[in-house]
Amino acid sequence: MGALTTCPHCGHPADTQKSSEFLIQPSTLSAFRASDATLHSTCDAESTLLFHEINGIEDAIRHLYEERAARCRRLNEIQSLAATLPSHILCNIFQHVCPPTEYNSAHQRVRRDNAKPLVLPIFALSAVSSRWRQIILSMPHFWSKMDWHWKYHLSADDTSALLRTYFMRSNPLPFDLKLTIDEKWEIENTIPYNNPDHVDGHLNALKETIFFENGGRIGSLKLDAPIRWLHLLSSKSFIYLSDLSLRSGKIDDCIDLSPLPSLTQVTFMNIKITPILPWKRISTINLICAHINVALDLLKRCPNLTEFHSQHPNPVKNVSIIQTLKDSITLSHLKWLDWSCIGSLWDDALFRFMHFPFLQRLSLTGDISFNIDWEETLTKFLTCLRSSSTPGLTLLELGYVRDCNGAPLPVLRTVFNALGPSLQNLTILEDDHTFLDKVLTLLTPSPSSSSSSSSSSSLPSPTSPSTSPCTTHIHLHPPPTIYLPSLLSLSIQSPDRHEHTTTKDHNSIFTRLRSAPQQLPGIVHGDLFIEFLKQRRKILKLERFCLDLNFVVSWREGGKEEVRRLVCEEGFEELALVEGGRKVEWLEAVRR
């Protein structure tokens, strides 16, 4: 075979050869180079033809891209005409899609080898289009809330720039800030810093931006920071701060918050010493694991309280109450008293020394057991509420309330007898699967009591075989009838469900078996549910009646026919049956 003639310009074969004539194996061929796509010579007719063909392909590709761009522009125009929403509707959508900015630096370490870009939801929405960016930048309420969990180091530039952006964009609205700062730190070289001087030195920019430059912009502050930071709140720069929450370990020092001119709501966790507050302006107090003396002292010092919430694990004893409260307390403005204690044994001094003439909502929850002297004092306390309150005590919440013998029904009977005519909303926290049956027994008149009036006029003779001492005793002393004419809603909830819902707008009957798996929201015996539906109009006359139940599968198929019949015959228009958090379709179909 003759020698292979190559092109003098590029070294490629000048003549076309058959594949069998190549001496070079395919595996030894060089890789494709960019110069291979370049025309090397136009000296002959074939090269000129190829040159024109390549130019034609390039023109076709360019025209295709231009056509694609034109089609995309037309598509955007059509979609914008058909799907553009007004700005106020987009704002409402953004409020749900873009919640208050939450940033946890433990999940996203900035300026590390494995660092990820800081992309907050509000920035992601503003990057969609120029119109969305304009809407977000022009709406201050998108920038007025931030939840910042601080665990890893951010540089001073990053800190100040981001916070100042939010403060600037939220103007003139008050800023809502939740700031969590862990005591243990990791700086750039991943060495933990427990020395307060090292920590404060790295956070000087943060303190400068929040407490000194923009303190006058903050309206609500939830601060979980080192205790030594709390004294920064005494600065007079917080002129609009109305809601303050401090969750800084054990607060053993006295904090002076009296210079805050707008403070009305406070929350303290693990506080041991009563802080100095603007006493007459405070309307709402929340205490979590606070000392009992602090709670009583705040009740005594704040005359204009409207809401008081206290959750503590300490026993409520007469000795501590009498030592703290020398005289009785009368809070004429208090509307809601929430007193929760775990593992406590209550004496009666709490009710003897406190008077709330206009109380509308009372919550006694936890694991509460009353002493022997509780009944008379509790009855007098509740009776005073019924007689002196203008609207009356409309909502009562009881959780794990027992008498000295560990029985819940005597306490409920005392409460019903004292508040029966005025009680409108009742919530009970229980996890005993037989508790619903006990409540029915308490509220439903027994057959002997219903016929006691006729039996007392014509008592049977002693020689009658049906008269035994026990039977005669029942007829002569019928159990008292509980009358609740004003009760609108009854709620029996398990404590785990109550933690995620508010009693204010959640009315449901909810019980849980002690041995039930934790993932089940509740298991209620179907026959007991049917009995409650039958007795409901006779004894309760409820207007709002919602059940959140998880029936056993074996009962559901047969029991739903009975429920259909009761709904159709009794007309339960206000009955809202929910199973597993969803509406029961077969019940809704019956109503339609």
C-alpha positions as CSV (number, residue, x, y, z in Angstrom):
1,M,0.0,0.0,0.0
2,G,1.4,3.5,-0.9
3,A,2.4,6.1,1.5
4,L,-0.3,8.2,3.1
5,T,-0.4,11.8,1.8
6,T,-1.2,14.4,4.5
7,C,-2.3,18.0,4.4
8,P,0.6,20.5,4.8
9,H,-1.5,22.8,7.0
10,C,-2.9,20.4,9.6
11,G,-1.4,16.9,9.0
12,H,-4.7,15.2,8.2
13,P,-5.0,12.8,5.3
14,A,-5.5,14.6,2.0
15,D,-7.4,11.8,0.3
16,T,-10.2,9.7,1.6
17,Q,-9.2,6.2,2.4
18,K,-11.1,3.0,3.3
19,S,-11.2,2.1,6.9
20,S,-9.3,-1.1,6.1
21,E,-6.3,0.9,4.7
22,F,-5.5,2.7,8.0
23,L,-2.4,1.4,9.6
24,I,-3.2,3.0,13.0
25,Q,-5.3,1.0,15.4
26,P,-8.5,2.7,16.7
27,S,-7.2,2.6,20.2
28,T,-4.2,4.7,19.3
29,L,-6.3,7.6,17.8
30,S,-5.9,10.9,19.5
31,A,-8.9,12.5,21.3
32,F,-11.1,15.0,19.5
33,R,-9.7,18.5,19.5
34,A,-11.4,21.9,19.1
35,S,-9.3,22.6,16.0
36,D,-10.9,19.5,14.3
37,A,-14.1,21.5,13.8
38,T,-12.3,24.4,12.1
39,L,-12.0,24.5,8.3
40,H,-8.3,24.2,7.4
41,S,-8.3,24.8,3.6
42,T,-10.7,26.1,1.0
43,C,-8.4,25.5,-1.9
44,D,-10.6,22.9,-3.6
45,A,-14.3,22.7,-4.4
46,E,-15.1,20.0,-1.9
47,S,-13.7,22.1,1.0
48,T,-15.7,25.1,-0.2
49,L,-18.9,23.0,-0.2
50,L,-18.2,21.8,3.3
51,F,-17.5,25.3,4.4
52,H,-20.9,26.5,3.2
53,E,-22.6,23.5,4.8
54,I,-21.0,24.3,8.2
55,N,-22.1,27.9,8.0
56,G,-25.6,26.8,7.2
57,I,-25.7,24.6,10.2
58,E,-24.5,27.4,12.4
59,D,-27.1,29.7,11.0
60,A,-29.8,27.1,11.6
61,I,-28.7,26.6,15.2
62,R,-28.8,30.4,15.8
63,H,-32.2,30.7,14.3
64,L,-33.5,27.8,16.5
65,Y,-32.2,29.6,19.6
66,E,-33.8,32.8,18.5
67,E,-37.1,31.0,17.8
68,R,-36.9,29.3,21.2
69,A,-36.4,32.6,22.9
70,A,-39.3,34.2,21.1
71,R,-41.6,31.3,22.0
72,C,-40.5,31.6,25.7
73,R,-41.2,35.3,25.7
74,R,-44.6,34.7,24.2
75,L,-45.3,32.0,26.7
76,N,-44.4,34.3,29.6
77,E,-46.6,37.0,28.2
78,I,-49.6,34.6,27.9
79,Q,-49.0,33.2,31.4
80,S,-48.5,36.7,32.9
81,L,-51.9,37.8,31.5
82,A,-53.7,34.7,32.7
83,A,-52.0,34.0,36.0
84,T,-50.7,37.3,37.4
85,L,-52.1,37.9,40.9
86,P,-52.6,41.3,42.5
87,S,-49.9,42.4,44.9
88,H,-52.1,42.1,48.0
89,I,-53.0,38.5,47.2
90,L,-49.3,37.6,46.7
91,C,-48.6,39.2,50.0
92,N,-51.1,37.0,51.7
93,I,-49.6,33.9,50.0
94,F,-46.1,34.9,51.0
95,Q,-47.1,35.2,54.6
96,H,-47.9,31.5,54.6
97,V,-45.1,30.4,52.3
98,C,-42.5,32.5,54.0
99,P,-42.9,32.3,57.8
100,P,-40.8,34.4,60.2
101,T,-37.2,33.9,59.3
102,E,-35.7,31.0,61.3
103,Y,-32.0,30.5,61.1
104,N,-30.1,27.8,63.1
105,S,-26.4,28.2,62.7
106,A,-25.9,24.6,63.9
107,H,-27.4,23.4,60.7
108,Q,-25.5,25.7,58.4
109,R,-21.9,26.5,59.3
110,V,-20.8,29.6,57.5
111,R,-17.2,30.0,56.5
112,R,-16.2,26.4,57.0
113,D,-14.7,23.9,54.5
114,N,-18.2,22.3,54.1
115,A,-20.0,25.7,54.2
116,K,-23.3,26.1,52.4
117,P,-24.6,29.4,51.2
118,L,-26.9,31.2,53.6
119,V,-30.3,31.0,51.7
120,L,-33.2,32.2,53.8
121,P,-36.8,31.7,52.5
122,I,-37.3,35.4,52.2
123,F,-34.3,35.7,49.9
124,A,-35.3,32.6,47.9
125,L,-38.7,34.2,47.1
126,S,-37.2,37.5,46.2
127,A,-34.9,35.8,43.6
128,V,-37.9,34.3,41.6
129,S,-38.6,37.5,39.6
130,S,-38.1,41.2,39.8
131,R,-41.8,41.7,40.6
132,W,-41.6,39.4,43.6
133,R,-38.5,41.0,44.7
134,Q,-40.1,44.4,44.6
135,I,-43.1,43.2,46.6
136,I,-41.0,41.6,49.3
137,L,-38.7,44.6,49.6
138,S,-41.6,47.0,49.9
139,M,-43.5,45.0,52.6
140,P,-42.0,45.7,56.1
141,H,-43.9,42.9,57.8
142,F,-41.9,40.3,55.9
143,W,-38.8,41.5,57.6
144,S,-40.2,42.2,61.1
145,K,-39.7,38.8,62.7
146,M,-36.6,36.7,63.1
147,D,-35.8,33.5,65.1
148,W,-32.1,33.1,65.4
149,H,-30.4,30.1,67.1
150,W,-26.8,30.9,67.7
151,K,-24.4,28.0,68.2
152,Y,-21.5,28.4,65.8
153,H,-19.3,31.4,64.9
154,L,-20.4,34.0,62.4
155,S,-18.0,36.8,61.5
156,A,-18.9,40.3,62.7
157,D,-19.5,41.4,59.1
158,D,-22.0,38.6,58.4
159,T,-23.8,39.3,61.7
160,S,-24.1,43.0,61.4
161,A,-25.0,43.0,57.7
162,L,-27.8,40.5,58.0
163,L,-29.4,41.9,61.1
164,R,-29.2,45.5,59.9
165,T,-30.9,44.5,56.7
166,Y,-33.8,43.1,58.6
167,F,-34.0,46.1,60.9
168,M,-33.9,48.5,58.0
169,R,-36.5,46.7,55.9
170,S,-38.9,46.3,58.8
171,N,-39.0,50.0,59.5
172,P,-41.4,51.5,60.8
173,L,-42.9,48.3,62.3
174,P,-41.7,47.0,65.7
175,F,-39.3,44.1,65.4
176,D,-40.0,40.7,66.9
177,L,-36.8,38.9,67.7
178,K,-36.2,35.5,69.2
179,L,-32.5,35.1,70.0
180,T,-31.0,31.8,71.4
181,I,-27.3,31.7,72.3
182,D,-25.8,28.5,73.6
183,E,-23.2,28.6,76.3
184,K,-20.9,26.2,74.5
185,W,-19.2,27.6,71.4
186,E,-17.2,26.5,68.4
187,I,-15.0,29.1,66.8
188,E,-13.4,28.7,63.4
189,N,-10.8,26.2,64.5
190,T,-13.6,24.0,66.2
191,I,-12.3,24.7,69.7
192,P,-15.1,25.0,72.3
193,Y,-15.0,28.2,74.2
194,N,-16.5,28.2,77.7
195,N,-14.7,31.3,78.9
196,P,-17.2,34.2,79.1
197,D,-14.6,36.7,78.0
198,H,-13.9,34.8,74.8
199,V,-17.6,34.4,74.1
200,D,-18.5,38.1,74.7
201,G,-15.5,39.2,72.7
202,H,-16.8,37.3,69.6
203,L,-20.3,38.7,70.1
204,N,-19.5,42.4,70.6
205,A,-20.9,43.1,67.1
206,L,-24.1,41.3,67.9
207,K,-24.6,43.1,71.2
208,E,-23.8,46.4,69.5
209,T,-26.3,45.8,66.7
210,I,-29.2,44.6,68.9
211,F,-28.9,46.2,72.3
212,F,-27.5,49.6,71.4
213,E,-28.1,50.5,67.7
214,N,-31.6,49.0,67.3
215,G,-33.0,48.6,70.8
216,G,-35.6,51.2,70.1
217,R,-37.0,49.1,67.2
218,I,-37.7,45.9,69.2
219,G,-41.3,45.4,70.3
220,S,-41.0,41.7,71.3
221,L,-37.9,40.0,72.6
222,K,-37.5,36.3,73.5
223,L,-34.0,36.0,74.8
224,D,-32.2,32.8,75.7
225,A,-28.7,34.0,76.4
226,P,-26.0,34.0,79.1
227,I,-27.4,35.5,82.3
228,R,-24.8,38.3,82.3
229,W,-26.5,39.6,79.2
230,L,-29.8,40.3,81.0
231,H,-28.5,43.5,82.6
232,L,-28.3,45.0,79.1
233,L,-32.1,45.2,79.2
234,S,-31.9,47.9,81.8
235,S,-30.9,50.3,79.0
236,K,-33.3,53.0,78.3
237,S,-33.1,52.3,74.5
238,F,-35.9,49.7,74.6
239,I,-38.6,52.3,74.6
240,Y,-41.1,50.1,72.6
241,L,-40.4,46.7,74.1
242,S,-43.8,45.4,75.3
243,D,-43.3,41.6,75.4
244,L,-40.2,40.2,77.1
245,S,-39.4,36.5,77.5
246,L,-36.2,35.4,79.4
247,R,-35.1,31.8,79.4
248,S,-31.6,32.0,80.6
249,G,-30.8,29.1,82.8
250,K,-31.3,29.8,86.5
251,I,-31.8,33.5,87.1
252,D,-30.3,34.0,90.6
253,D,-29.8,37.8,90.3
254,C,-32.3,40.5,90.7
255,I,-33.0,42.0,87.3
256,D,-34.2,45.6,87.1
257,L,-36.7,46.0,84.2
258,S,-38.4,49.1,85.6
259,P,-36.8,51.5,83.0
260,L,-38.8,49.8,80.2
261,P,-41.7,52.2,79.6
262,S,-43.8,50.0,77.4
263,L,-43.4,46.6,79.1
264,T,-46.8,44.8,79.6
265,Q,-46.1,41.1,79.2
266,V,-43.3,39.1,80.7
267,T,-42.2,35.4,80.7
268,F,-39.6,34.0,83.1
269,M,-38.1,30.6,83.2
270,N,-36.1,29.2,86.2
271,I,-36.3,32.4,88.0
272,K,-35.5,32.3,91.7
273,I,-35.6,36.0,92.7
274,T,-38.4,38.4,92.0
275,P,-37.4,40.9,89.3
276,I,-38.1,44.6,89.5
277,L,-40.9,45.4,87.1
278,P,-43.1,48.4,86.2
279,W,-45.7,46.9,88.5
280,K,-48.8,48.9,87.5
281,R,-48.3,48.4,83.7
282,I,-47.8,44.6,83.8
283,S,-50.9,42.8,82.5
284,T,-49.7,39.3,81.6
285,I,-47.2,37.1,83.5
286,N,-46.0,33.6,82.4
287,L,-43.8,31.6,84.9
288,I,-42.1,28.3,84.0
289,C,-40.4,26.4,86.7
290,A,-40.3,29.5,88.9
291,H,-40.1,29.5,92.7
292,I,-43.5,29.5,94.4
293,N,-42.5,32.6,96.4
294,V,-41.7,34.5,93.1
295,A,-45.2,33.6,91.8
296,L,-47.0,34.8,94.9
297,D,-44.9,37.9,95.2
298,L,-45.7,38.9,91.6
299,L,-49.4,38.3,92.2
300,K,-49.2,40.6,95.2
301,R,-47.2,43.4,93.5
302,C,-49.0,43.6,90.1
303,P,-52.5,45.1,90.7
304,N,-53.6,45.3,87.1
305,L,-53.0,41.7,86.0
306,T,-55.4,40.3,83.5
307,E,-53.6,36.9,82.9
308,F,-51.4,34.9,85.2
309,H,-49.8,31.5,84.1
310,S,-47.6,29.6,86.5
311,Q,-46.1,26.1,85.9
312,H,-43.8,24.8,88.6
313,P,-42.9,21.5,90.2
314,N,-42.9,22.7,93.8
315,P,-45.5,21.8,96.3
316,V,-48.0,24.5,97.2
317,K,-48.1,24.4,101.0
318,N,-50.0,26.6,103.4
319,V,-46.7,27.5,105.2
320,S,-45.1,29.0,102.1
321,I,-48.3,30.9,101.2
322,I,-48.9,32.3,104.6
323,Q,-45.3,33.4,104.9
324,T,-45.4,35.2,101.6
325,L,-48.9,36.6,101.7
326,K,-49.5,38.3,105.0
327,D,-52.9,39.6,103.8
328,S,-55.4,38.4,101.3
329,I,-55.0,39.4,97.6
330,T,-57.8,40.9,95.5
331,L,-57.1,41.2,91.8
332,S,-60.1,43.0,90.3
333,H,-58.8,42.9,86.7
334,L,-57.7,39.2,86.5
335,K,-59.6,37.3,83.8
336,W,-57.5,34.2,83.5
337,L,-55.7,32.2,86.2
338,D,-53.6,29.2,85.0
339,W,-52.0,27.3,87.9
340,S,-50.2,24.1,87.0
341,C,-48.1,22.0,89.3
342,I,-46.6,18.5,89.0
343,G,-46.5,16.2,91.9
344,S,-47.9,18.7,94.3
345,L,-50.1,18.4,97.3
346,W,-52.3,21.4,97.6
347,D,-53.5,23.0,100.8
348,D,-56.4,25.4,101.0
349,A,-54.5,28.6,101.7
350,L,-54.2,29.4,98.0
351,F,-58.0,29.8,97.8
352,R,-58.4,31.4,101.2
353,F,-55.9,34.2,100.5
354,M,-56.8,35.0,96.9
355,H,-60.0,36.8,95.6
356,F,-60.6,37.2,91.9
357,P,-64.1,38.8,91.6
358,F,-64.1,39.0,87.8
359,L,-62.3,35.8,86.9
360,Q,-63.6,34.2,83.7
361,R,-61.2,31.3,83.1
362,L,-59.6,29.1,85.7
363,S,-57.1,26.3,84.9
364,L,-55.9,23.9,87.6
365,T,-53.8,21.3,85.9
366,G,-50.9,19.0,86.7
367,D,-50.9,16.2,89.1
368,I,-52.9,17.8,91.9
369,S,-54.2,16.2,95.1
370,F,-56.0,18.2,97.7
371,N,-55.8,17.7,101.4
372,I,-58.6,16.8,103.7
373,D,-59.7,20.4,104.2
374,W,-60.0,21.2,100.5
375,E,-63.7,20.7,99.9
376,E,-65.1,23.5,102.1
377,T,-62.5,26.1,100.9
378,L,-62.8,25.2,97.2
379,T,-66.6,25.3,97.4
380,K,-66.5,28.8,99.0
381,F,-63.9,30.0,96.5
382,L,-66.0,28.8,93.5
383,T,-69.3,30.0,94.9
384,C,-67.8,33.5,95.3
385,L,-66.7,33.4,91.7
386,R,-70.2,32.5,90.6
387,S,-71.9,35.2,92.7
388,S,-69.6,38.1,92.3
389,S,-68.4,37.8,88.6
390,T,-70.5,39.8,86.2
391,P,-70.0,37.4,83.2
392,G,-69.3,34.5,85.5
393,L,-66.6,31.8,85.3
394,T,-67.2,30.7,81.7
395,L,-64.3,28.2,81.3
396,L,-62.9,25.7,83.8
397,E,-60.0,23.4,83.1
398,L,-59.1,20.6,85.4
399,G,-56.2,18.2,84.9
400,Y,-55.5,15.2,87.1
401,V,-57.3,16.7,90.0
402,R,-57.9,14.2,92.9
403,D,-59.1,14.3,96.5
404,C,-57.0,13.1,99.4
405,N,-58.0,9.5,98.5
406,G,-56.9,9.8,94.9
407,A,-60.5,9.9,93.4
408,P,-61.4,12.5,90.8
409,L,-65.2,12.3,91.1
410,P,-65.6,14.0,94.5
411,V,-63.7,17.0,93.2
412,L,-65.8,17.1,90.0
413,R,-69.0,16.8,92.1
414,T,-67.9,19.7,94.3
415,V,-67.1,21.8,91.2
416,F,-70.4,21.0,89.5
417,N,-72.4,21.8,92.6
418,A,-70.6,25.1,93.0
419,L,-70.6,26.3,89.4
420,G,-73.5,24.3,87.9
421,P,-75.8,27.2,86.9
422,S,-73.0,29.3,85.4
423,L,-70.4,26.9,83.9
424,Q,-70.3,27.2,80.1
425,N,-67.1,25.4,79.0
426,L,-65.4,22.5,80.8
427,T,-62.1,20.8,79.9
428,I,-60.8,17.8,81.8
429,L,-57.3,16.3,81.2
430,E,-57.3,12.5,81.8
431,D,-55.7,9.4,80.3
432,D,-58.0,6.9,82.1
433,H,-60.1,5.1,79.5
434,T,-62.9,4.6,82.0
435,F,-63.1,8.3,82.9
436,L,-65.8,9.0,80.3
437,D,-68.0,6.3,81.9
438,K,-67.4,7.8,85.3
439,V,-68.5,11.3,84.1
440,L,-71.7,9.8,82.6
441,T,-72.4,8.1,85.9
442,L,-72.0,11.4,87.7
443,L,-74.1,13.4,85.3
444,T,-76.8,10.9,84.5
445,P,-79.7,10.5,87.0
446,S,-80.0,7.0,88.2
447,P,-83.4,5.2,87.8
448,S,-83.9,5.1,91.5
449,S,-83.5,8.9,91.8
450,S,-85.9,9.5,89.0
451,S,-88.6,7.5,90.7
452,S,-87.7,8.6,94.2
453,S,-90.5,11.1,94.4
454,S,-93.2,8.5,93.6
455,S,-91.5,5.9,95.8
456,S,-91.3,8.2,98.8
457,S,-95.1,8.8,98.8
458,S,-95.9,5.1,98.7
459,L,-93.1,3.2,100.4
460,P,-93.4,-0.6,100.2
461,S,-94.3,-2.6,103.3
462,P,-91.5,-4.1,105.4
463,T,-92.8,-7.6,104.6
464,S,-92.5,-7.1,100.8
465,P,-89.7,-9.3,99.4
466,S,-88.4,-6.4,97.3
467,T,-87.6,-4.3,100.3
468,S,-84.2,-4.7,101.7
469,P,-82.3,-2.3,103.9
470,C,-80.1,-1.3,101.0
471,T,-83.0,-0.7,98.7
472,T,-85.0,1.3,101.2
473,H,-81.9,3.5,101.9
474,I,-81.5,4.3,98.2
475,H,-85.1,5.3,97.8
476,L,-85.0,7.5,100.9
477,H,-81.7,9.2,100.1
478,P,-81.4,9.6,96.3
479,P,-78.1,10.8,95.0
480,P,-78.2,14.5,94.2
481,T,-78.7,15.5,90.5
482,I,-76.0,17.5,88.8
483,Y,-77.6,20.2,86.8
484,L,-75.5,22.1,84.2
485,P,-78.0,24.3,82.2
486,S,-75.4,26.6,80.8
487,L,-72.8,24.1,79.7
488,L,-72.0,24.7,76.0
489,S,-68.9,22.6,75.4
490,L,-67.4,19.6,77.2
491,S,-63.8,18.5,76.5
492,I,-62.0,15.5,77.8
493,Q,-58.5,15.4,76.4
494,S,-55.3,13.4,77.0
495,P,-52.4,15.5,78.2
496,D,-50.3,14.8,75.2
497,R,-52.9,16.3,72.9
498,H,-53.5,19.2,75.2
499,E,-49.8,20.3,74.8
500,H,-50.3,20.9,71.1
501,T,-53.8,22.6,71.3
502,T,-55.3,25.4,73.1
503,T,-58.4,24.9,75.2
504,K,-59.7,28.2,74.0
505,D,-60.7,27.0,70.6
506,H,-60.4,23.2,70.9
507,N,-63.5,21.4,72.2
508,S,-63.2,17.6,71.9
509,I,-63.7,14.5,73.9
510,F,-60.4,12.7,74.0
511,T,-59.4,9.8,76.1
512,R,-56.4,7.4,75.8
513,L,-55.8,3.9,77.1
514,R,-52.8,3.7,79.4
515,S,-51.6,0.7,77.5
516,A,-52.3,2.1,74.0
517,P,-49.4,2.7,71.7
518,Q,-48.1,6.2,71.7
519,Q,-48.6,6.7,68.0
520,L,-52.4,6.3,68.3
521,P,-54.2,9.6,69.1
522,G,-56.8,7.7,71.1
523,I,-58.9,4.6,71.5
524,V,-62.5,4.9,72.8
525,H,-64.9,2.0,73.2
526,G,-67.6,2.4,70.6
527,D,-70.5,1.4,72.8
528,L,-69.5,4.1,75.3
529,F,-69.5,6.6,72.5
530,I,-73.0,5.6,71.5
531,E,-74.2,5.9,75.1
532,F,-72.8,9.3,75.3
533,L,-74.7,10.4,72.2
534,K,-77.9,9.0,73.6
535,Q,-77.5,10.8,76.9
536,R,-76.1,14.0,75.6
537,R,-79.4,15.9,75.0
538,K,-80.9,14.7,78.3
539,I,-78.2,15.8,80.6
540,L,-75.9,18.3,78.9
541,K,-77.8,20.1,76.1
542,L,-74.5,21.0,74.5
543,E,-74.4,23.5,71.6
544,R,-70.8,22.7,70.5
545,F,-69.9,19.1,70.5
546,C,-66.7,17.8,68.9
547,L,-65.2,14.3,69.2
548,D,-61.7,13.5,68.2
549,L,-61.7,9.7,68.5
550,N,-59.8,6.7,67.1
551,F,-62.2,3.8,67.2
552,V,-61.1,0.2,67.1
553,V,-61.5,-1.3,63.7
554,S,-63.7,-4.1,64.9
555,W,-66.4,-1.7,66.1
556,R,-66.3,0.9,63.4
557,E,-68.1,-1.1,60.7
558,G,-71.1,-2.0,62.8
559,G,-71.2,1.0,65.0
560,K,-71.3,3.6,62.3
561,E,-74.9,2.5,61.4
562,E,-76.0,3.3,65.0
563,V,-74.3,6.7,64.7
564,R,-76.1,7.4,61.4
565,R,-79.4,6.7,63.0
566,L,-78.7,8.9,66.0
567,V,-77.6,11.8,63.8
568,C,-80.7,11.5,61.7
569,E,-83.2,11.1,64.5
570,E,-81.8,13.4,67.1
571,G,-80.6,16.1,64.7
572,F,-77.0,16.5,65.9
573,E,-76.4,19.6,63.8
574,E,-73.5,20.7,66.0
575,L,-71.8,17.3,66.2
576,A,-68.4,17.4,64.6
577,L,-66.9,13.9,64.5
578,V,-63.2,13.8,63.7
579,E,-61.2,10.6,63.5
580,G,-57.4,10.8,63.2
581,G,-57.6,14.5,62.7
582,R,-59.8,14.3,59.6
583,K,-63.6,14.6,59.1
584,V,-65.5,11.4,59.0
585,E,-66.8,11.2,55.4
586,W,-69.7,8.8,56.1
587,L,-71.1,11.2,58.7
588,E,-70.8,14.2,56.4
589,A,-72.6,12.2,53.7
590,V,-75.5,11.5,56.1
591,R,-76.0,15.2,56.7
592,R,-76.0,16.1,53.1
